[in-house]
Each structure stands twice: as structure tokens, then as C-alpha cells.
């Protein structure tokens, strides 16, 4: 048998060759599927077209951050839905991170009742489908809120069936809380009950998974760190905040990446509570235009881009928190 050439014996070359072959096979498969799609669409008389994006949408969006009306084109409707999705995802990420961090820390509390409550919350919430939780928060909690003077009034916040009213800064930077005018609540910030139900469901559900990530990261810190902090007279909370949590970030951040991407994808369940996110707007657009392939491609591109952005940011953060070996 003839000896192998020198370049083949180089272990650095073989992995690159394998990757090149696999990449070529993937490209051929994609080309085959795309060609098959084009042939089928041509046979059905449904060639890909994007002209419909310029046509008037003909439907309203109940809640939109950017201005929108039925006379505006479909692309503007999809943009409004995308902005609504991004708003829910960003607020949900912040809320779920705060809740998960607190519950994860509570798992190491000296208070036995607090530890057990944290474990019960995690085990119960993680084992109930998110869709059922969203339906519960919307129909059982938010739609049963009272209105008018019977609304639930908290410091700076009013919870009513007509919406969630939050205090803010008015003219002259004065603190303005919700006020009742002719039986209708007025406040600088009003959130719909649909958005409130979606946000509550995402935060409570994702917070349980993040709590487990935080608990695992804290458990990875050697017990000697706790003992050293105790010998210095630091309290439990000070030990966590100053010593344990900073060291556990190198374990927590990679796990958060997965949970953050899951939260972004789970936001598409907003249609179950009537919140007009990107998926909801795309569904209405598909029913009116019949452009199933184009609408699905828009959804795929939007969610893929959002997930890739989250992954890139978390990978950058992971690079910053990793402790290099000395």
C-alpha cells in the first residue's frame, strides 16, 4: 500500500476537508429543496412575489408602538408586529432575569421556608405548559380585574380590566399617578391586559428555568468561598452579591443564552391572549393575501435574526465574564 501523502497526515487538514464536504452536501440539499419549491410554485401559478407588501393592509392593530392604520401597507403592519414582539421580548428578558436571579438566590437562603417555596415554584411552573399558563393569566386573572373605583390600586399602579395604568413623569417633570376621570382611569403609561398577560406568563415561566441556571452557577462556586466570607463577617446577601455571584457568572451566562432564546421563541404564543405580535399580524396577512410561502419566510427571517442577535450578545458577554486560567 502506497504511503499517505504528507498533507493527509497533517491532522489540521483533515477536519477542514470534512467540514468542506459536509458544507457542500448541505448546499446541494438546499439547492435541491429550493429548486423543488420553485417548480411546485410554478406549476401552481404561485411564483414568489413581494408586490403585496405595498398593498394596503385593510386591518387595524389593536396595540402598536409605531403609528399604524388600515390604509398603510402590509410591510408597515409586519413592522408594527415585529416592534411589539421586540418590546415583549426585551421587557420579558429583564423581568425573567430579575425573578430567576432572586429565586435562584433564595435556594441558598438560611430560611427553610424560603428555600422550599423557591423549589415549589420552580418545580410547579416548569412542569406546566406555557400555553396553559398564558390562558390562565389572561382569562382567570387579567380579564377578571374590576374597573372604575373598584380597580386594584397600588402605589403608582392601577390594575383594571381596561388596562394597566402606570405612573410617570408629566409636564415639568412632575410625578403623575393614575387618576380616575369620569369613571375612566388616566395615566401617562397604559398597558393592555393582553400585553400584561403575555408578559406575566413569559416572566413567570422563563424565570423558573433561569432560577435553575442561577442555582447551578452558585452551587459551582467552592464552599470555601462561603466560609472565607463568613470569617470576614459578611452577611449572606453581601456574600452572594460581592463574592459568589461574580464568580458564578462564568457558569450562569452560557445557560442564560439558551433560556433567552427560548423566551424569544415562546413570545409567538402571544396569539393565544390576543396580543398583536409579529406572528399574529403575519397570520392575518396570510389569510388575506394567501401568500403562505412569503409570509412564512418573513417569520423565519425575523425570528432567526432576533435569536442570532441574542446569541451574539450573550456570547460576547460570556467572553467577558470567563475567568482565564493563570
RARANOR-V656320 format. One record per pair of residues at least 24 apart in sequence whose ideal C-beta (glycine too) atoms are under 8 Angstrom apart, sorted by the first residue. I is the first residue (numbers start at 1). J is the second residue. D is the distance in Angstrom with one decimal. If there is no record, write none. Layout:
# RARANOR-V656320
I;J;D + I;J;D
This chain:
# RARANOR-V656320
37;293;7.4 + 41;293;7.0 + 46;293;7.5 + 48;293;6.5 + 48;294;6.4 + 49;291;7.5 + 49;294;7.3 + 50;294;6.5 + 52;289;5.0 + 52;291;5.7 + 52;294;7.5 + 53;78;7.9 + 55;289;7.8 + 57;285;7.3 + 57;288;7.8 + 58;288;6.6 + 59;284;5.8 + 59;288;7.3 + 61;276;4.9 + 61;281;6.7 + 62;192;7.3 + 62;194;7.7 + 62;274;7.6 + 62;276;5.6 + 63;192;5.2 + 63;194;7.0 + 63;195;6.5 + 63;275;7.1 + 63;276;5.6 + 64;276;7.1 + 74;285;5.6 + 74;289;7.1 + 77;281;5.3 + 77;284;7.9 + 77;285;6.6 + 78;278;6.8 + 78;281;5.8 + 78;282;6.6 + 78;285;6.8 + 78;298;6.3 + 80;276;7.7 + 80;281;6.8 + 81;276;6.1 + 81;277;5.6 + 81;278;4.0 + 81;279;7.5 + 81;280;6.5 + 81;281;3.3 + 81;282;6.8 + 82;278;4.7 + 82;302;5.8 + 84;275;7.1 + 84;276;5.9 + 84;277;5.0 + 84;278;7.1 + 85;267;5.7 + 85;268;7.9 + 85;270;7.6 + 85;277;4.4 + 85;278;4.4 + 85;279;7.6 + 85;302;7.7 + 85;306;7.6 + 86;306;7.3 + 88;195;6.9 + 88;198;5.8 + 88;199;6.3 + 88;202;7.0 + 88;267;5.2 + 88;270;6.6 + 88;275;7.2 + 88;277;6.4 + 89;263;6.6 + 89;264;5.0 + 89;267;5.3 + 89;306;7.0 + 91;199;5.9 + 92;199;5.9 + 92;202;4.1 + 92;203;5.8 + 92;206;6.8 + 92;263;5.5 + 92;267;6.9 + 93;260;5.8 + 93;263;6.2 + 95;199;6.9 + 95;202;7.8 + 95;203;3.9 + 95;207;7.4 + 96;202;6.6 + 96;203;4.8 + 96;206;3.9 + 96;207;4.6 + 96;210;5.6 + 96;259;7.6 + 96;263;6.2 + 97;210;6.2 + 97;256;7.4 + 99;203;5.8 + 99;204;7.3 + 99;207;3.5 + 99;210;7.4 + 99;211;7.5 + 100;206;7.2 + 100;207;4.3 + 100;208;7.3 + 100;209;7.2 + 100;210;2.7 + 100;211;4.4 + 100;213;7.1 + 100;214;5.8 + 100;259;7.9 + 101;210;7.2 + 101;211;7.7 + 101;214;5.4 + 103;207;6.5 + 103;208;7.4 + 103;211;3.8 + 103;214;7.6 + 104;210;7.2 + 104;211;4.4 + 104;212;7.3 + 104;213;7.3 + 104;214;2.7 + 104;215;4.5 + 104;217;7.8 + 104;218;6.5 + 105;214;6.9 + 105;218;7.2 + 105;240;5.6 + 105;245;7.9 + 107;211;7.3 + 107;215;4.7 + 107;218;7.7 + 108;215;7.6 + 108;218;5.9 + 108;236;8.0 + 108;240;7.4 + 109;236;7.2 + 110;236;6.2 + 118;211;7.0 + 121;208;6.4 + 121;211;7.6 + 122;208;4.8 + 122;211;5.4 + 122;212;6.1 + 125;204;6.0 + 125;205;6.0 + 125;207;7.7 + 125;208;3.9 + 126;208;4.8 + 126;209;6.4 + 126;212;7.7 + 130;201;6.4 + 130;202;7.8 + 130;205;4.9 + 130;266;5.7 + 130;269;6.2 + 131;269;5.8 + 131;272;5.9 + 133;201;4.9 + 133;204;6.8 + 133;205;5.7 + 134;197;6.4 + 134;198;6.6 + 134;201;4.1 + 134;269;5.9 + 134;272;5.2 + 134;273;5.4 + 135;272;6.2 + 135;273;7.5 + 137;197;4.4 + 137;200;4.9 + 137;201;5.0 + 137;204;7.9 + 137;273;7.6 + 138;193;7.3 + 138;194;7.1 + 138;197;3.8 + 138;272;7.6 + 138;273;4.1 + 138;274;7.6 + 141;197;7.2 + 141;200;7.7 + 142;193;4.1 + 142;196;5.7 + 142;197;4.8 + 142;200;7.9 + 143;193;6.6 + 145;193;7.2 + 148;180;7.1 + 148;183;5.1 + 148;184;8.0 + 149;180;6.5 + 149;183;7.8 + 151;185;6.6 + 153;178;7.7 + 158;185;5.4 + 158;187;6.8 + 160;185;5.8 + 161;193;6.6 + 162;193;7.8 + 163;190;4.8 + 163;191;6.1 + 163;192;5.6 + 163;193;6.2 + 164;190;7.0 + 164;191;4.3 + 164;192;7.7 + 164;193;7.0 + 164;195;8.0 + 164;196;5.0 + 165;189;7.1 + 165;190;5.5 + 166;190;7.5 + 166;191;7.0 + 192;275;7.4 + 194;270;7.7 + 194;273;5.2 + 194;274;4.7 + 194;275;4.1 + 194;276;8.0 + 195;275;5.6 + 197;273;4.6 + 197;275;7.7 + 198;267;7.3 + 198;269;7.8 + 198;270;4.9 + 198;273;5.4 + 198;275;4.8 + 198;277;7.9 + 201;269;8.0 + 201;273;7.7 + 202;263;5.9 + 202;266;6.4 + 202;267;6.5 + 205;266;7.3 + 206;259;5.9 + 206;262;7.0 + 206;263;4.5 + 206;266;7.3 + 209;259;5.1 + 209;262;7.4 + 210;256;6.6 + 210;259;5.3 + 213;252;5.7 + 213;255;3.7 + 213;256;6.0 + 213;259;6.3 + 214;248;7.6 + 214;252;5.8 + 216;251;6.6 + 216;252;7.7 + 216;255;7.0 + 217;248;3.6 + 217;249;7.1 + 217;251;4.0 + 217;252;3.6 + 217;255;7.3 + 218;244;5.7 + 218;245;7.2 + 218;248;5.1 + 220;248;6.1 + 220;251;4.7 + 221;247;5.0 + 221;248;5.3 + 247;323;7.6 + 249;321;4.3 + 250;318;7.8 + 250;321;5.3 + 250;322;5.2 + 250;323;5.6 + 253;314;6.5 + 253;317;5.7 + 253;318;4.5 + 253;321;5.5 + 254;314;7.9 + 254;318;5.7 + 256;314;6.4 + 257;310;7.4 + 257;311;6.1 + 257;314;3.9 + 257;315;7.1 + 257;318;7.1 + 260;310;5.1 + 260;314;6.4 + 261;307;4.9 + 261;310;5.6 + 261;311;6.4 + 264;303;7.2 + 264;306;5.4 + 264;307;5.8 + 264;310;6.0 + 265;303;6.5 + 265;307;7.0 + 268;303;7.3 + 278;302;5.8 + 278;303;7.9
